[in-house]
Amino acid sequence: MTSREAILRDVREFATESLASREFVPGESPVPVSGKVLDGDDIAALVDASLDGWLTAGRFTEQFQRSLARYVGARGSVFVNSGSSANLVALSALTSPKLGKRALKEGDEVLTVAMGFPTTVNPIIQNRLTPVMVDVELGTYDAIPDRLREAVGPRTRAVMMAHTLGNPFDLGVVRELCKEHGMWLVEDSCDALGSTYEGKRTGSFGDTATVSFYPAHHITTGEGGAVFFRSPLVKKQVESFRDWGRDCYCETGHDNTCLKRFEWQLGDLPEGYDHKYIYSHIGYNLKATDMQAALGLSQLAKLDHFVERRKENYRHLTSRLDGVEGLLLPRATPGSDPSWFGYPITLDPELPVNREALLRFLDARHIGTRLMFAGNILRQPAYRNVEARVVGDLTNTDIVMRRTFWVGTYPGLTEPMLDYIADSICEFITDPANRTGA
């Protein structure tokens, strides 16, 4: 056995012991809304990569990008430092002049929803594009298809939406609109790794698509995310925006891939200016590390199990909460099979129960909850003066803002934990003392 093998063996043994789960005690043990699920192989992968001493993108990154794209069914993937960065890069790449007449330009419109996480909308604003907001359906929490059809205008050039809590939006309608009107599709699949629509995995439908590897998500690399692509031309722009905006497309640690490193003349630069330092975009440094990629590879091997556990947890909560007065439970978009990131519940507006009181009750029992992210993002302080076009009303979005919350489905939750969540919700809802009005 080599020294490296001995180190990794000891690391696995230590991690297996230190990560061992503890007995669940209702009312004392935490019931998190989300979390990472790690084992000895995951920790050994981190150490294995660190022993290379390379640290930035290297052999593990190359393997992870290939394996991830193969899992999703995309042409390829580009590893970045977060899901939010992935969203920024995925849309920014479509503004590149290198895309010719199809490039998104300042003032072009992008269809999206007002209900969701800020970094689905932020790239639209940051690229000086105009978000076009539509309302969502209660239950699926995805865009109302007829509103999307109504929202398309002469300057609408793209769609950028998230699969809410892992529930795919109506990709049939969205793809139809994109084809009919020549629009780009940016598919925010950050909460939906492993979800499918008509048998195909989310992340494989968009011109670009994204996923997040934050510890709360389906697999984790600590911080991290990825951009999927369909076109090699788009891939180059994705990599450019990730890598400072450079024109050079050499992989980390490689030089002169184009075989004419000192023969370029671009912009107003002198002929022969080193291609490694020519910048075609105003970009960022959004790269991730090889240690993160190594952890991602180890996690990816367990993803099918994680996905199935999330589906089982969703079914268990549904079986326990189905029929409870005043609770609107989640439902899958027709044609989809979600890998649920969370379990959203909406309190009927007519139910005389205060949501915040319920959440405080659950919190006192150490049961984690979350709101539906920003609620109606246009009501958030940062977005009050954002130029946006709203199509129709946002009635359901406001209901979600005031009456919706979600609990966990992640693989670390056990059946006793799920029963404790359901029992606690039912206890609060059915107690006459809590019927104080919403």
VEXKOLMAR-199931 format. One record per residue (C-alpha): residue in three letters; x, y, z; residue number from 0. Coordinates in nm, 3 decimals. Last residue first. Layout:
> type | u | v | w | seq
> ala | X | Y | Z | NUM
...
//
This chain:
> type | u | v | w | seq
> ala | -5.445 | 3.546 | 0.907 | 437
> gly | -5.700 | 3.506 | 1.182 | 436
> thr | -5.678 | 3.383 | 1.541 | 435
> arg | -5.751 | 3.018 | 1.486 | 434
> asn | -5.445 | 2.905 | 1.685 | 433
> ala | -5.640 | 2.830 | 2.002 | 432
> pro | -5.871 | 2.605 | 1.799 | 431
> asp | -5.579 | 2.357 | 1.757 | 430
> thr | -5.626 | 2.180 | 1.422 | 429
> ile | -5.363 | 2.374 | 1.226 | 428
> phe | -5.103 | 2.361 | 1.505 | 427
> glu | -5.134 | 1.989 | 1.566 | 426
> cys | -5.145 | 1.913 | 1.193 | 425
> ile | -4.820 | 2.102 | 1.131 | 424
> ser | -4.652 | 1.928 | 1.426 | 423
> asp | -4.768 | 1.582 | 1.322 | 422
> ala | -4.644 | 1.637 | 0.967 | 421
> ile | -4.298 | 1.754 | 1.074 | 420
> tyr | -4.269 | 1.479 | 1.338 | 419
> asp | -4.373 | 1.221 | 1.080 | 418
> leu | -4.099 | 1.348 | 0.848 | 417
> met | -3.843 | 1.319 | 1.128 | 416
> pro | -3.959 | 0.966 | 1.214 | 415
> glu | -3.929 | 0.876 | 0.842 | 414
> thr | -3.570 | 0.999 | 0.824 | 413
> leu | -3.441 | 1.324 | 0.677 | 412
> gly | -3.083 | 1.319 | 0.547 | 411
> pro | -3.206 | 1.257 | 0.193 | 410
> tyr | -3.354 | 1.606 | 0.153 | 409
> thr | -3.731 | 1.653 | 0.155 | 408
> gly | -3.745 | 1.959 | 0.375 | 407
> val | -4.018 | 2.203 | 0.464 | 406
> trp | -4.170 | 2.483 | 0.261 | 405
> phe | -4.362 | 2.804 | 0.316 | 404
> thr | -4.655 | 2.977 | 0.144 | 403
> arg | -4.916 | 3.225 | 0.274 | 402
> arg | -4.794 | 3.584 | 0.231 | 401
> met | -4.546 | 3.575 | -0.058 | 400
> val | -4.722 | 3.278 | -0.216 | 399
> ile | -5.048 | 3.473 | -0.212 | 398
> asp | -4.864 | 3.768 | -0.367 | 397
> thr | -4.736 | 3.547 | -0.649 | 396
> asn | -5.087 | 3.412 | -0.694 | 395
> thr | -5.227 | 3.759 | -0.755 | 394
> leu | -4.946 | 3.882 | -0.981 | 393
> asp | -5.174 | 4.053 | -1.231 | 392
> gly | -5.147 | 4.056 | -1.608 | 391
> val | -4.809 | 4.094 | -1.779 | 390
> val | -4.556 | 4.292 | -1.574 | 389
> arg | -4.282 | 4.475 | -1.763 | 388
> ala | -3.974 | 4.556 | -1.559 | 387
> glu | -3.756 | 4.861 | -1.489 | 386
> val | -3.618 | 4.809 | -1.141 | 385
> asn | -3.701 | 5.090 | -0.899 | 384
> arg | -3.845 | 4.880 | -0.617 | 383
> tyr | -3.607 | 4.592 | -0.681 | 382
> ala | -3.363 | 4.619 | -0.390 | 381
> pro | -3.640 | 4.677 | -0.135 | 380
> gln | -3.829 | 4.358 | -0.227 | 379
> arg | -4.185 | 4.408 | -0.354 | 378
> leu | -4.084 | 4.335 | -0.714 | 377
> ile | -3.943 | 4.004 | -0.595 | 376
> asn | -4.286 | 3.872 | -0.502 | 375
> gly | -4.183 | 3.596 | -0.262 | 374
> ala | -3.804 | 3.638 | -0.241 | 373
> phe | -3.736 | 3.273 | -0.149 | 372
> met | -4.054 | 3.072 | -0.116 | 371
> leu | -4.029 | 3.090 | 0.263 | 370
> arg | -3.818 | 2.840 | 0.451 | 369
> thr | -3.876 | 2.595 | 0.734 | 368
> gly | -3.658 | 2.398 | 0.977 | 367
> ile | -3.818 | 2.202 | 1.257 | 366
> his | -3.643 | 2.265 | 1.590 | 365
> arg | -3.973 | 2.240 | 1.784 | 364
> ala | -3.960 | 2.613 | 1.858 | 363
> asp | -3.905 | 2.663 | 1.486 | 362
> leu | -4.228 | 2.478 | 1.412 | 361
> phe | -4.427 | 2.707 | 1.641 | 360
> arg | -4.251 | 3.015 | 1.500 | 359
> leu | -4.343 | 2.898 | 1.150 | 358
> leu | -4.705 | 2.850 | 1.252 | 357
> ala | -4.721 | 3.197 | 1.406 | 356
> glu | -4.569 | 3.339 | 1.089 | 355
> arg | -4.833 | 3.171 | 0.878 | 354
> asn | -5.130 | 3.301 | 1.078 | 353
> val | -5.425 | 3.065 | 1.075 | 352
> pro | -5.783 | 3.163 | 0.989 | 351
> leu | -5.791 | 2.950 | 0.670 | 350
> glu | -5.957 | 3.161 | 0.400 | 349
> pro | -5.622 | 3.246 | 0.235 | 348
> asp | -5.559 | 2.870 | 0.211 | 347
> leu | -5.219 | 2.803 | 0.363 | 346
> thr | -4.971 | 2.711 | 0.091 | 345
> ile | -4.730 | 2.423 | 0.140 | 344
> pro | -4.404 | 2.367 | -0.048 | 343
> tyr | -4.204 | 2.046 | 0.003 | 342
> gly | -3.839 | 2.098 | -0.085 | 341
> phe | -3.577 | 2.018 | -0.348 | 340
> trp | -3.814 | 1.768 | -0.507 | 339
> ser | -3.665 | 1.550 | -0.778 | 338
> pro | -3.964 | 1.613 | -0.997 | 337
> asp | -4.122 | 1.369 | -1.245 | 336
> ser | -4.279 | 1.579 | -1.519 | 335
> gly | -4.543 | 1.528 | -1.787 | 334
> pro | -4.801 | 1.741 | -1.608 | 333
> thr | -4.628 | 1.975 | -1.359 | 332
> ala | -4.600 | 1.799 | -1.024 | 331
> arg | -4.830 | 1.889 | -0.738 | 330
> pro | -4.763 | 2.065 | -0.410 | 329
> leu | -5.011 | 2.066 | -0.120 | 328
> leu | -5.270 | 2.336 | -0.052 | 327
> leu | -5.346 | 2.312 | 0.319 | 326
> gly | -5.671 | 2.453 | 0.455 | 325
> glu | -5.809 | 2.135 | 0.609 | 324
> val | -5.574 | 1.838 | 0.608 | 323
> gly | -5.681 | 1.605 | 0.327 | 322
> asp | -5.331 | 1.497 | 0.226 | 321
> leu | -5.084 | 1.582 | 0.499 | 320
> arg | -4.951 | 1.237 | 0.595 | 319
> ser | -4.958 | 1.077 | 0.250 | 318
> thr | -4.812 | 1.392 | 0.099 | 317
> leu | -4.528 | 1.394 | 0.351 | 316
> his | -4.446 | 1.034 | 0.266 | 315
> arg | -4.461 | 1.091 | -0.109 | 314
> tyr | -4.221 | 1.386 | -0.087 | 313
> asn | -3.985 | 1.184 | 0.133 | 312
> glu | -3.986 | 0.900 | -0.121 | 311
> lys | -3.915 | 1.142 | -0.405 | 310
> arg | -3.625 | 1.294 | -0.212 | 309
> arg | -3.491 | 0.946 | -0.134 | 308
> glu | -3.506 | 0.855 | -0.502 | 307
> val | -3.306 | 1.162 | -0.598 | 306
> phe | -3.041 | 1.094 | -0.334 | 305
> his | -3.001 | 0.734 | -0.451 | 304
> asp | -2.961 | 0.844 | -0.812 | 303
> leu | -2.710 | 1.109 | -0.696 | 302
> lys | -2.473 | 0.873 | -0.516 | 301
> ala | -2.202 | 0.856 | -0.784 | 300
> leu | -2.249 | 1.231 | -0.836 | 299
> gln | -2.139 | 1.292 | -0.477 | 298
> ser | -1.794 | 1.140 | -0.538 | 297
> leu | -1.754 | 1.335 | -0.861 | 296
> gly | -1.866 | 1.656 | -0.691 | 295
> leu | -1.614 | 1.607 | -0.409 | 294
> ala | -1.337 | 1.581 | -0.669 | 293
> ala | -1.474 | 1.890 | -0.844 | 292
> gln | -1.456 | 2.089 | -0.521 | 291
> met | -1.098 | 1.979 | -0.470 | 290
> asp | -1.021 | 2.081 | -0.828 | 289
> thr | -1.123 | 2.437 | -0.754 | 288
> ala | -1.399 | 2.660 | -0.896 | 287
> lys | -1.375 | 2.938 | -1.154 | 286
> leu | -1.586 | 3.254 | -1.146 | 285
> asn | -1.328 | 3.516 | -1.241 | 284
> tyr | -1.540 | 3.770 | -1.423 | 283
> gly | -1.611 | 3.908 | -1.769 | 282
> ile | -1.623 | 4.225 | -1.974 | 281
> his | -1.591 | 4.036 | -2.300 | 280
> ser | -1.338 | 3.987 | -2.582 | 279
> tyr | -1.026 | 4.011 | -2.367 | 278
> ile | -0.677 | 3.951 | -2.510 | 277
> tyr | -0.420 | 3.850 | -2.252 | 276
> lys | -0.371 | 3.481 | -2.332 | 275
> his | -0.369 | 3.580 | -2.701 | 274
> asp | -0.031 | 3.751 | -2.655 | 273
> tyr | -0.034 | 4.060 | -2.881 | 272
> gly | 0.103 | 3.958 | -3.222 | 271
> glu | -0.049 | 4.250 | -3.408 | 270
> pro | -0.087 | 4.556 | -3.189 | 269
> leu | -0.418 | 4.592 | -3.006 | 268
> asp | -0.698 | 4.806 | -3.149 | 267
> gly | -0.950 | 4.525 | -3.138 | 266
> leu | -0.801 | 4.188 | -3.233 | 265
> gln | -0.474 | 4.096 | -3.405 | 264
> trp | -0.357 | 3.743 | -3.332 | 263
> glu | -0.023 | 3.584 | -3.429 | 262
> phe | 0.146 | 3.540 | -3.092 | 261
> arg | -0.065 | 3.248 | -2.964 | 260
> lys | -0.096 | 3.094 | -3.310 | 259
> leu | -0.107 | 2.720 | -3.238 | 258
> cys | -0.472 | 2.755 | -3.117 | 257
> thr | -0.395 | 2.546 | -2.806 | 256
> asn | -0.103 | 2.780 | -2.736 | 255
> asp | -0.077 | 2.722 | -2.363 | 254
> his | -0.217 | 2.466 | -2.118 | 253
> gly | -0.229 | 2.469 | -1.735 | 252
> thr | -0.593 | 2.579 | -1.720 | 251
> glu | -0.761 | 2.503 | -2.053 | 250
> cys | -0.681 | 2.724 | -2.349 | 249
> tyr | -0.977 | 2.922 | -2.484 | 248
> cys | -0.816 | 3.263 | -2.527 | 247
> asp | -1.060 | 3.550 | -2.580 | 246
> arg | -1.056 | 3.644 | -2.213 | 245
> gly | -1.367 | 3.768 | -2.033 | 244
> trp | -1.209 | 3.712 | -1.690 | 243
> asp | -1.248 | 3.332 | -1.713 | 242
> arg | -1.620 | 3.268 | -1.644 | 241
> phe | -1.728 | 3.512 | -1.916 | 240
> ser | -1.487 | 3.345 | -2.159 | 239
> glu | -1.591 | 2.993 | -2.063 | 238
> val | -1.957 | 3.070 | -2.130 | 237
> gln | -1.863 | 3.245 | -2.455 | 236
> lys | -1.671 | 2.941 | -2.575 | 235
> lys | -1.959 | 2.712 | -2.479 | 234
> val | -2.200 | 2.923 | -2.686 | 233
> leu | -1.995 | 2.849 | -2.998 | 232
> pro | -1.979 | 2.480 | -2.906 | 231
> ser | -2.363 | 2.481 | -2.898 | 230
> arg | -2.583 | 2.286 | -2.655 | 229
> phe | -2.469 | 2.421 | -2.319 | 228
> phe | -2.472 | 2.333 | -1.950 | 227
> val | -2.347 | 2.574 | -1.685 | 226
> ala | -2.228 | 2.444 | -1.349 | 225
> gly | -2.235 | 2.531 | -0.981 | 224
> gly | -2.017 | 2.550 | -0.675 | 223
> glu | -1.983 | 2.617 | -0.305 | 222
> gly | -1.939 | 2.310 | -0.090 | 221
> thr | -1.920 | 2.067 | -0.384 | 220
> thr | -2.269 | 1.942 | -0.308 | 219
> ile | -2.531 | 1.711 | -0.450 | 218
> his | -2.905 | 1.766 | -0.453 | 217
> his | -2.877 | 2.114 | -0.304 | 216
> ala | -2.848 | 2.254 | 0.047 | 215
> pro | -2.468 | 2.224 | 0.048 | 214
> tyr | -2.441 | 2.460 | -0.255 | 213
> phe | -2.393 | 2.255 | -0.571 | 212
> ser | -2.610 | 2.461 | -0.805 | 211
> val | -2.728 | 2.380 | -1.158 | 210
> thr | -2.756 | 2.583 | -1.475 | 209
> ala | -2.885 | 2.569 | -1.829 | 208
> thr | -2.781 | 2.718 | -2.163 | 207
> asp | -2.953 | 2.671 | -2.495 | 206
> gly | -3.198 | 2.498 | -2.263 | 205
> phe | -3.347 | 2.149 | -2.272 | 204
> ser | -3.080 | 1.927 | -2.114 | 203
> gly | -3.077 | 2.097 | -1.773 | 202
> thr | -3.388 | 1.908 | -1.669 | 201
> arg | -3.356 | 1.539 | -1.739 | 200
> lys | -3.550 | 1.383 | -2.023 | 199
> gly | -3.836 | 1.137 | -1.966 | 198
> glu | -4.119 | 1.372 | -2.063 | 197
> tyr | -3.979 | 1.624 | -1.814 | 196
> thr | -3.729 | 1.492 | -1.561 | 195
> ser | -3.588 | 1.602 | -1.226 | 194
> gly | -3.240 | 1.472 | -1.137 | 193
> leu | -3.090 | 1.813 | -1.057 | 192
> ala | -3.386 | 2.042 | -0.995 | 191
> asp | -3.302 | 2.323 | -0.755 | 190
> cys | -3.032 | 2.484 | -0.972 | 189
> ser | -3.216 | 2.393 | -1.293 | 188
> asp | -3.235 | 2.748 | -1.423 | 187
> glu | -3.301 | 2.687 | -1.792 | 186
> val | -3.190 | 2.970 | -2.018 | 185
> leu | -3.394 | 2.939 | -2.338 | 184
> trp | -3.309 | 3.168 | -2.631 | 183
> met | -3.594 | 3.301 | -2.841 | 182
> gly | -3.662 | 3.251 | -3.213 | 181
> his | -4.032 | 3.338 | -3.179 | 180
> glu | -4.192 | 3.007 | -3.276 | 179
> lys | -3.906 | 2.791 | -3.146 | 178
> cys | -3.888 | 2.969 | -2.811 | 177
> leu | -4.266 | 2.964 | -2.775 | 176
> glu | -4.286 | 2.589 | -2.844 | 175
> arg | -3.996 | 2.525 | -2.607 | 174
> val | -4.178 | 2.713 | -2.332 | 173
> val | -4.511 | 2.540 | -2.391 | 172
> gly | -4.364 | 2.190 | -2.377 | 171
> leu | -4.120 | 2.284 | -2.105 | 170
> asp | -4.404 | 2.355 | -1.863 | 169
> phe | -4.193 | 2.436 | -1.556 | 168
> pro | -4.012 | 2.149 | -1.391 | 167
> asn | -4.071 | 2.098 | -1.016 | 166
> gly | -3.731 | 2.094 | -0.843 | 165
> leu | -3.815 | 2.360 | -0.584 | 164
> thr | -3.931 | 2.582 | -0.871 | 163
> his | -3.781 | 2.481 | -1.205 | 162
> ala | -3.626 | 2.822 | -1.262 | 161
> met | -3.689 | 3.068 | -1.542 | 160
> met | -3.499 | 3.252 | -1.815 | 159
> val | -3.682 | 3.296 | -2.146 | 158
> ala | -3.524 | 3.495 | -2.429 | 157
> arg | -3.568 | 3.751 | -2.706 | 156
> thr | -3.881 | 3.948 | -2.622 | 155
> arg | -3.844 | 4.274 | -2.816 | 154
> pro | -4.158 | 4.236 | -3.032 | 153
> gly | -4.364 | 4.104 | -2.741 | 152
> val | -4.422 | 3.764 | -2.578 | 151
> ala | -4.620 | 3.807 | -2.256 | 150
> glu | -4.950 | 3.658 | -2.373 | 149
> arg | -4.791 | 3.321 | -2.442 | 148
> leu | -4.621 | 3.327 | -2.104 | 147
> arg | -4.949 | 3.422 | -1.938 | 146
> asp | -5.114 | 3.121 | -2.101 | 145
> pro | -4.848 | 2.892 | -1.952 | 144
> ile | -4.888 | 3.015 | -1.591 | 143
> ala | -4.528 | 3.015 | -1.466 | 142
> asp | -4.427 | 2.761 | -1.202 | 141
> tyr | -4.540 | 2.730 | -0.841 | 140
> thr | -4.685 | 2.384 | -0.915 | 139
> gly | -4.948 | 2.408 | -0.641 | 138
> leu | -5.049 | 2.768 | -0.700 | 137
> glu | -4.980 | 2.864 | -1.059 | 136
> val | -4.737 | 3.148 | -1.121 | 135
> asp | -4.771 | 3.509 | -1.240 | 134
> val | -4.572 | 3.671 | -1.520 | 133
> met | -4.279 | 3.912 | -1.516 | 132
> val | -4.098 | 4.047 | -1.822 | 131
> pro | -3.740 | 4.128 | -1.718 | 130
> thr | -3.568 | 4.396 | -1.928 | 129
> leu | -3.204 | 4.354 | -2.027 | 128
> arg | -2.926 | 4.569 | -1.890 | 127
> asn | -2.697 | 4.269 | -1.839 | 126
> gln | -2.716 | 4.312 | -1.460 | 125
> ile | -3.096 | 4.327 | -1.479 | 124
> ile | -3.130 | 3.995 | -1.660 | 123
> pro | -2.851 | 3.847 | -1.448 | 122
> asn | -3.045 | 3.943 | -1.132 | 121
> val | -3.367 | 3.758 | -1.219 | 120
> thr | -3.262 | 3.398 | -1.153 | 119
> thr | -3.026 | 3.528 | -0.887 | 118
> pro | -3.313 | 3.667 | -0.682 | 117
> phe | -3.478 | 3.331 | -0.604 | 116
> gly | -3.842 | 3.289 | -0.700 | 115
> met | -4.174 | 3.456 | -0.761 | 114
> ala | -4.167 | 3.747 | -1.011 | 113
> val | -4.150 | 3.508 | -1.305 | 112
> thr | -3.939 | 3.518 | -1.621 | 111
> leu | -3.952 | 3.623 | -1.985 | 110
> val | -3.646 | 3.817 | -2.104 | 109
> glu | -3.675 | 4.143 | -2.295 | 108
> asp | -3.414 | 4.320 | -2.505 | 107
> gly | -3.318 | 4.664 | -2.373 | 106
> glu | -2.943 | 4.616 | -2.407 | 105
> lys | -2.872 | 4.349 | -2.667 | 104
> leu | -2.901 | 3.971 | -2.672 | 103
> ala | -2.688 | 3.813 | -2.942 | 102
> arg | -2.892 | 3.646 | -3.217 | 101
> lys | -2.759 | 3.879 | -3.488 | 100
> gly | -2.401 | 3.765 | -3.435 | 99
> leu | -2.320 | 3.520 | -3.156 | 98
> lys | -1.966 | 3.661 | -3.131 | 97
> pro | -2.124 | 3.985 | -3.012 | 96
> ser | -2.170 | 3.806 | -2.677 | 95
> thr | -2.501 | 3.876 | -2.502 | 94
> leu | -2.587 | 3.505 | -2.485 | 93
> ala | -2.282 | 3.439 | -2.266 | 92
> ser | -2.422 | 3.682 | -2.009 | 91
> leu | -2.724 | 3.457 | -1.961 | 90
> ala | -2.540 | 3.138 | -1.868 | 89
> val | -2.259 | 3.331 | -1.694 | 88
> leu | -2.490 | 3.505 | -1.446 | 87
> asn | -2.694 | 3.190 | -1.386 | 86
> ala | -2.378 | 2.986 | -1.325 | 85
> ser | -2.250 | 3.254 | -1.090 | 84
> ser | -2.570 | 3.210 | -0.888 | 83
> gly | -2.521 | 2.834 | -0.893 | 82
> ser | -2.174 | 2.882 | -0.748 | 81
> asn | -1.798 | 2.865 | -0.824 | 80
> val | -1.814 | 2.746 | -1.183 | 79
> phe | -1.786 | 2.412 | -1.369 | 78
> val | -1.861 | 2.420 | -1.744 | 77
> ser | -2.083 | 2.146 | -1.885 | 76
> gly | -2.119 | 1.953 | -2.209 | 75
> arg | -2.360 | 1.836 | -2.476 | 74
> ala | -2.632 | 1.788 | -2.218 | 73
> gly | -2.791 | 1.459 | -2.114 | 72
> val | -2.800 | 1.540 | -1.744 | 71
> tyr | -2.585 | 1.245 | -1.640 | 70
> arg | -2.349 | 1.279 | -1.938 | 69
> ala | -2.305 | 1.650 | -1.869 | 68
> leu | -2.216 | 1.574 | -1.507 | 67
> ser | -1.970 | 1.301 | -1.602 | 66
> arg | -1.788 | 1.522 | -1.852 | 65
> gln | -1.766 | 1.824 | -1.620 | 64
> phe | -1.662 | 1.605 | -1.328 | 63
> gln | -1.387 | 1.430 | -1.520 | 62
> glu | -1.233 | 1.758 | -1.643 | 61
> thr | -1.262 | 1.912 | -1.298 | 60
> phe | -1.097 | 1.612 | -1.135 | 59
> arg | -0.797 | 1.635 | -1.366 | 58
> gly | -0.735 | 2.004 | -1.312 | 57
> ala | -0.910 | 2.326 | -1.214 | 56
> thr | -0.724 | 2.504 | -0.930 | 55
> leu | -0.577 | 2.313 | -0.634 | 54
> trp | -0.274 | 2.152 | -0.805 | 53
> gly | -0.114 | 2.012 | -0.488 | 52
> asp | -0.209 | 1.660 | -0.595 | 51
> leu | -0.261 | 1.580 | -0.227 | 50
> ser | -0.552 | 1.824 | -0.223 | 49
> ala | -0.739 | 1.613 | -0.478 | 48
> asp | -0.706 | 1.297 | -0.268 | 47
> val | -0.803 | 1.489 | 0.047 | 46
> leu | -1.130 | 1.607 | -0.105 | 45
> ala | -1.200 | 1.260 | -0.245 | 44
> ala | -1.133 | 1.106 | 0.097 | 43
> ile | -1.397 | 1.335 | 0.246 | 42
> asp | -1.653 | 1.220 | -0.009 | 41
> asp | -1.559 | 0.853 | 0.024 | 40
> gly | -1.607 | 0.871 | 0.400 | 39
> asp | -1.966 | 0.990 | 0.371 | 38
> leu | -2.151 | 1.315 | 0.313 | 37
> val | -2.517 | 1.414 | 0.298 | 36
> lys | -2.547 | 1.792 | 0.279 | 35
> gly | -2.840 | 1.983 | 0.414 | 34
> ser | -3.196 | 2.102 | 0.377 | 33
> val | -3.497 | 2.197 | 0.589 | 32
> pro | -3.319 | 2.072 | 0.898 | 31
> val | -3.499 | 1.866 | 1.164 | 30
> pro | -3.291 | 1.947 | 1.472 | 29
> ser | -3.291 | 1.701 | 1.762 | 28
> glu | -3.461 | 1.808 | 2.083 | 27
> gly | -3.834 | 1.817 | 2.015 | 26
> pro | -3.838 | 1.466 | 1.880 | 25
> val | -3.514 | 1.278 | 1.962 | 24
> phe | -3.342 | 1.138 | 1.653 | 23
> glu | -3.050 | 0.907 | 1.727 | 22
> arg | -2.720 | 1.032 | 1.588 | 21
> ser | -2.582 | 0.986 | 1.239 | 20
> ala | -2.219 | 0.883 | 1.184 | 19
> leu | -2.016 | 1.161 | 1.022 | 18
> ser | -1.724 | 1.140 | 1.268 | 17
> glu | -1.691 | 0.762 | 1.240 | 16
> thr | -1.713 | 0.742 | 0.863 | 15
> ala | -1.485 | 1.044 | 0.836 | 14
> phe | -1.210 | 0.885 | 1.048 | 13
> glu | -1.225 | 0.556 | 0.861 | 12
> arg | -1.229 | 0.726 | 0.521 | 11
> val | -0.935 | 0.951 | 0.618 | 10
> asp | -0.736 | 0.651 | 0.740 | 9
> arg | -0.785 | 0.471 | 0.408 | 8
> leu | -0.699 | 0.792 | 0.217 | 7
> ile | -0.371 | 0.830 | 0.404 | 6
> ala | -0.280 | 0.465 | 0.351 | 5
> glu | -0.351 | 0.492 | -0.022 | 4
> arg | -0.129 | 0.799 | -0.046 | 3
> ser | 0.153 | 0.632 | 0.146 | 2
> thr | 0.136 | 0.341 | -0.098 | 1
> met | 0.000 | 0.000 | 0.000 | 0
//
